[in-house]
Amino acid sequence: MAEKNELGALEHPVSHVEDQKNGATHVTETNAASVALAAAVEAQKPSFRSKSLLQLCGILSVSYLVSTLNGFDSSLMGAINAMKSYQTTMGLSGEGPSTGIVFIVYQLGQIAAFPFCGFLADGYGRRFAIFVGCIVVLVGTAIQTTANGQGQFIGGRFILGLGASIASAVAPAYAVELAHPAFRGTMAGMYNNFWWLGNILAGWTTYGTNLHMPDSSWSWRLPTLVQCILPGIVAAMVMFFPETPRWLLSKDRREEAIAIMAKYHGDGDANSPVVQLQLREISEDFARHRDENPWWDMRELVNTRDARYRLFLVICMSFFGQWSGNNVVSYFMPAMIKNAGIDDVNKQLIINAINPIFSMLAAMYGATLLDRLGRRTMLLWGLVGALISYVFLTAFTATAKPTNNLAYGTIVSIYLFGIFFAWGWTPLQTLYAVECFENRTRAKGSGINFLFINVAIMVNTFGISVGIAKIQWKLYLVYIAWIVVEMVVIYFFFVETAGKTLEELRVIFDAENPRKESVRRVRVEVDEGGNVVGVGDEVRV
């Protein structure tokens, strides 16, 4: 049985050939998406035990904290929406159109941030855009926490969403562009997994405050205040981190870019094969597009066939990542549990707090498999598990009664859905979209991505708030049908991005059939010095 190597390529069963008579010849044979990358990695053989990669992991880990913003908010709002003190302060019932408006104003703030994402990220750098976004989040949190009515609370959520969108649109690009190309899937895919850390932090904070101070407004104010801690850490540290080499090269700061790539990708050697490969490919890519359009000009996202295909995949990913039933679980889990027959608020909150722990563990494991299994495989199998879980969720919720204990089947189904979806989708929800864009359009494209994500969330969340009040568990049937549609689109149109550098993905999108081109592999023989000694026949996987 063939195995898969770290680059997401099937490795030939007879992968190592040694000529003992002649001494030192050692050839590795793999089925690789990129001949050049396979050779460079074989010559250098990067290891997570090296000092430079450990430093890089530490830097990227801080950037991952930006992802906690949206995860925290989704769990926070679902939890405080079930609290009597919050409902009394805001004059809400916990369901219906008014609740939906309070929820979606966060997405309206994120949509309003769209023009600023490309302007800040392309003009002033990835780090500065992240810094500005986190500072705006701190301001929004202060307004939201001190609110005594819907007006101020909604205003705070709008500003909070504005800052979260700026930081969240740029941070994935920062992680992808700074990650080592041999481990891009794991290192950049780990970014969105920290969404669950925010979810966990909010879930346990709201459980604790409601348990110990249920009649005080601090039961919901304190969790909203906690929301600013992690972005505060990012704001304090990010400007001390390296800028991405691709942004530096776009600004003709070549020596700085080489120094950063040498330190974090080449173990201090500017002449290492991995550094030289990236430098050559990035420079050639910028040379082809020397005339940059201004930050507000979006035509380059649609003016060619390959650009339109890239944008199509990103838009699909934006909507699929929010319309697969996950938003129901994120924002309305206490209401789902209530519909299944569990009315105790503390029980609802403890179940809500436990769920993201399993999901985060699944997401982290999924991130380690991205370069081995590939993006398409992870997306499709994640949806298969989600579909099965939603079928059971619907069945258990429809038949649950206080006398038959089937409500616990509902809880298990919700947990299983979270595990499957997090395993296959959480690492890719930001990574895949960032990979699809070219260097020159990545910042603008990331802004577009978050624009559509928030449109999807806004429509979905408002619809859920009304639907869960009107038709209850029958709403789940809509998601069952939609997941099937998603699987069909992904199978026939989504490209595989694993195993190539970001610049080499251009070959895929320039092809007549990008999806077919993306799954093509060639057999490559590489010696110990990283020299390609043979390229074999094409292989389809």
N, C-alpha and C positions, 0 to 999 in steps of 0.2 A: 504494500500500500504506500503510495507516494505521500510525503509529508510536505508541509508548507514552511518555507523559510521566513526570516524576519522581514523580508521585503514584500510579503504577501504573494510570493510566487511558489508554485508547486516545485518541490525539489525532487530531482530524479532519484529513484531508489539507489542507483549506483552513483553516488554523488562525489566520491573522492577516489581518484585514481593515482597511485604512486608507483613510479618506475624504480624499483629497488636496485636493479642492476646499474643504472646510471646515476643513482644517488638521490638527488634533491628534487626532482620534478614532482610537483604536487598540483593537481588540477581539480578545481571545484566546478561541478556542472550543475547549473540551475536553469529553471524556466523563468526568465525575468521579464518584467515589463520594460525595464530600462537597462540596456547594455552598459551605458556609461556609469550609471549609479551603482549597478552590481559590481563593476570593476573597481570603482573608487572605494566602496565599502569593504570589499574583499582585501584591498591593499592596506587599508587603515584599521579595519575591524574595531569600531568604537565600542566602548563598554560603559555601562552605567556605573561601574566602580571607579572610573577615572574622576579626578578632581574637577576637571572642567565641566563634565556632564552633570556631576552632582551640584555644582554651582548653578548651572543652567536650570536644573530642575527646581532649585530653590527660588530662583528669579521667577520662573514661570508659575510656581505655586502661589506666589503673591498675586500675580495677574489673574489666577483662577478665582480669587476671592471676589472679583467683580461679578462673576456668575452667580454668587449667592444672593445678589440683590433681587432678582426676579423670583428665585426659589423662595426666599424669605417672604416676599409680598404675597405670593399665592397661598402659602400656608397661613400666614398672618391673617389675611382677610377672611379666609374660610373659618378660622378659629374664632376671631373676635366677633364675627358676624353671628355666632351662636351664643355670645355672652349677653346676659340681661343688662349689665351696666352699660355696654356699648349701645345696645338697642335703645335704652332709655335716653342716653346722652344725645344720640343722633336722631331719635324719633323714627326708628326703623323697626320692621317686623322680622327681618332676617330672610325674607323672600320677596319676589315681585320686582317690578320695574325700578323702584327707587333704590333698592339694593344693587341692582344691575348697573345703575348709573354711577354709584359710588365706586363700584369695582372697575368699570371701564374708563373712568377719568384718568387712571394711571396709564392706560394704553393711549389715551388721547395725548397725554404729555409725551409719551414715547414717539408718537407719530409727529408731533410738533418739533421734535429734535432732529428730524431727518435732514434739513438743510445744513445743520451745523456739523454733522458727522464727517462728511468729506472735506469740508472747509478746514476743520481743525486737524484732522488726521493727515491730510495731504500737505497742508500748508505749514503746520507747526510740529508735526511728528506724532507718532502713535502714543508715546508716553504722555505728552502734554494733553492730548485729547482725553486720555483716561483720567488724568489728574483733574481737569476741568469738570468732567462728568461726575466724579466722586465728590468734589466740593459742592456742586449743585445738589447732590443727593443729601448732603449734610444740612443744607438750608431747608430743603423740602421736609426732611424728617423733623426738624425743629418746629416748623409750622404745623405739621400734622399732629405731633405729640401734644401740643398745647391747645388743640382745638376744643371748643365747647359747643359746637354745632356743626351742621352739615357743610355750611359755606366754607369755613376755614379748613375743615378736614378735607374737603374736595380740592381746595386750592393747594394744600400741602401735597396731596397725592399727585396733582398735575405736575408740580415742580419736581417732586421725587421721580416721577416717570420720565420727565425731561432729562434729568441728570443720569438716570439709570440707562436710558437709551444711548446717550452719547458714549458713556463708558463701555456699555455692553456691545455696541456696534464695532468698537475699535479693539477691545481687548482680545477677541478671538483672532483677529488679523495679526496682532502683536505676537500671540503665541505661535501661530502657524509660521510666520516669517522668521521667528527667532529659533524655532525648534530645529534640532538636528534632522537632516533629511532622511536618515536611515530609520528614525524613530518618530517621524512626524505624526503618524496615526495615534500612537500612544501619548506622546507629549502634548500635542495640541488637542487630541480627543479628550484628554483628562479635564480640559477647561470646563466644559459644560456639566461635568459630573459634580462640580461644586455647587451647582444649582440645588442639589439635594442637601448639601451642608446647610445652606440657608433655610431650606425647608425644615430640616431637623431642628435647627436652632429656634426657629419660630414656633414649631410644634410643641417643643418641650417648655419654652418660655411661657407660651399662652396656657398650657396645661397647669404649670406651677402657679401663675398669677391668679388664674380662675379658681384654683383649689384653695389658695390661702387668703385671697382678698376678693371674693366673688361680688361683694356689694360696693366695692370701691372702683372709681373710674381708672385707678392705676392698674386694674386687671387688664385693661387694653392699652393704656398709655405706656406702661413700661415695655411691653413687647415692641411697640412702634419706636421707642427710643433705642432699643437694642439693635434695631435695623441699621443704625448708622455706624456701628462699631467696626465691622469688617471693611466697608468702603473707606472709613477713616484711616485704617491701617494702610490701605492701598495708596491713598492720597499722600500719606506721610513718607512713603518709600519709593514710589514709582519713578520719580525724577532722578533718583540715584542709580537707576538701572540703565543698561545699555539700550540704545535705540536699535531698531531693526536694520540689518545691512541693506535690505532692499530700499527702504526709505532713504538711507544715507546715500546710496548709489544714485537714486533719482535726483538728489540734490548735489551731485558731483562731489560728494565727500568720500572719495574712494579709499583713502588711507584709513579713515576711521572704520569704514565697512570691512575692509580686509582684516584689520586688527581684531574686530569683534568676531568675525568668522573664524580667524585663526585661534582665538582664545577658547571659544565654546564648541567649535566643530572640528578643529584640527589639533587639539592638544598643544596649542601654542605655536604650531608650525604653519606659517602662511603658505607654504608650498605643498601642503598635504593634498592628496588627490581630491578629497571631498571639498575642500576650500576652493581649489582651482576650478573644479567642475562648476560649482555654484557661481563663482565670479565670472567665468566665461559665459554661462547661460544667462545670468541676470543682465550682464553688460550687452549681450547680443539682443536680448529682449527689449531693453530700453533703446538700443540703437534703431530698432525697427519702428519705434514709436516716439521719436525724439520731440515731435511737436505735441505738447500736452494741451489738452482742452482745459478751460477754467473749471473750478470745482463745481460750479452750478450747471455746467453743460453735461447733460446726461445722454446725449445722442450716441456716444461711443458704446453705450450698453445695448443698443439696438440696431446700429447701422450696418452690421454685417451678419451673415448667416450664423457663424459660430458664436457671435455675441448674443444673438437671440436665443440660440440653443442653451447657452450658459444661463441666461436670465430665466428661461423657461424652467430649468431644473431648480434654480434657486427659489423661484416663486412656488413651485410644487412643494419643495422642502419646507418653505415657510408655512404653507397651509396644512400640509400633511402632519408636520410636527406639532400642530395645535389642534387639529380636527380629528385626531385618532382616539378620542375619548379621554385623553390624559387631563385635559382642562376640567372635566367634570370631577375627576378624582382630586385634583389639586385645589380647586376653589370651593367645591361643594361636598367634600367628603363627609363632614358632619351631617349635612342634609341627606346624603345618600344613606348613611347609617340610620338616621331617623326614619327614613322611608322603609327601611328593612325591619323596623320595630324596636329599635333601641333609643329610648327617649332621654335617658340620663345624660346631661351635658358633659359631665366629667368623663363618663365612659366614651362619649363621642370624641372628646379631645385626646384621651390617652390612645385610642385607636388611631386617631389622626397623627399623633406624635410618633408612634411606632412604625407606621407604614414607610416613611422615607428612609429609615435606616436600612431596611432590606433593599430598597430601590437603589440607594447609593452604593451599597456593596456590589449589586449586580452591574451597575453602570461602570464602576471601576474595573471590574473583571472584563466587561465588554471592551473597554478602552485598550486593554492589553492584547486583545484579539484582532483589532482593526487591521493591522498590517499583515496578519496571517490569513484571516478569512476574507478580507476585503470588505469594502463599504456596501456593495449591493447585497451580499450574503447576509450581513448583519441587519440591514434594513428589512429584508424580506422575512427572515426568521423571527425578528422581533415582532413583526406584524402578525405572523402566524400565531405566536403565543398570545398576543393581545386579543386577537379575534376569538380564540378558544376561551380566554378568560372572560370576555364580554358576553359570550353565549351563556356561560355558567352564571355570571353576575345577573343577567336578565332573568334566568330561570329561577334562581334562588330568591331574588327580590320579589318576583311576581307571586311566589307561593309562600313566602315567609309569614308566619303568624306567631303571636306570643306563646302559643302552645306547642309549636313544633321545632323551635330552636334553629330554623333554617336561616335566621338572620346571621348566624355565624358562618354559614356557607357564603353569604354575601361578602362578609369581611375577608374570608380566605380568597375569594375571587378578586376582590379589589387589590389585595396584596400581590396575588399572582400577576395581575395585569401590570402593576407597578414594576415588578421584577422583570418581566419580559420586555416591556417597553423601555425601561431604563437600560437594560442590557444591550438592546439593538439600536436604540434611537438617541438616548441622552448624549453619548459621546459625539454623535454625528450631527446633531441639530445645528450647531454652529460651524463645526469643522468642514462639513461637506460643502456648505455654501461658500465659505472662504476659499476653499480649494478650487471651486469652479471658476472664480474670477481671475483675470490676469493681473499682473503687478500694477499696471497703470489704472485699472478700474477697481482694485480691491477695496479701497476705502469707500468710494461711491457705492459700489455694489453691496458692501456690508451695511451701509445706511439703507439702501433699498430693501435688503433682506429684512432688517429690523422694522422697516416701515410695513412690509407685508405681514410679518409675524404679528405685529400689534393690531393691524386691521383684522387678521384672523382671530386673534384672542378677543378683541373687542366684540366682533360679531358673535363669536362662539359663546363668550361669557354672558353677554346680555341675553342671548337666546336660551342658554342653559338656565339662567335665573328665572325666566318666564316659564320655560318648558318643564323644569323640575317641579314648579308649583302647580302647573296645569295638568300635565299628563304623567308626572312622576316616573316610574320605572319604564314606561313605554318609550321614553326618550332614548333609552339604550339601544333600541332596535335601529334607530337612525345611524348610530355609530357602527353597528355590525355591518350594515350595507356599505357604508363609506370606506371602512377598512379594506373590504374586498376590492373596491375601485382603486384604492391606493396601491395595492399589491400588483394589480394589472399594469398600472402606469409605470411603476418602478421596474418591473421585469422587462418591459419592452423599450423604455426610454432612458432610464438612468445609466450613467456611465460609471465605470470602475476607475477610481482615482488612486488606488494604492499602488505602490511600487515605482512611481515616477517622481521626479522633482517637480516643483510647481511650474517651472518653465516648460518642461517636457509635455505637460498636459495639453499644450497647444496642438500637438500632433493629433491627439484624440478628437478635439473639437473641430479641427480642419478637415477631418475625414468625411467621406460621403455618408457613412453610417457610424456616428460617434459611439453608440452603445456597442456595436460589433467590434469596432477598432479597440475599444477599451479593454476587452477581455482577451485580446491577443497577447500571447507570450512567445518568446523565442528562446531556444536552448542556447545557453551561453557557457563557454568554458573559460575559466579565469585561473591564472597561476598565482603563486603566493605573492608575487610582486604587484598584483592587480592588473596584469596585462591580459587582454582578451586574446586567447589562443585559438578560439573557434566559436563560430555562431552557427547553430543548427537550424532545423526546420521550425516552422511556425507551429505553435501549440495553442489550442483553444481551451479555456477553463471556464 
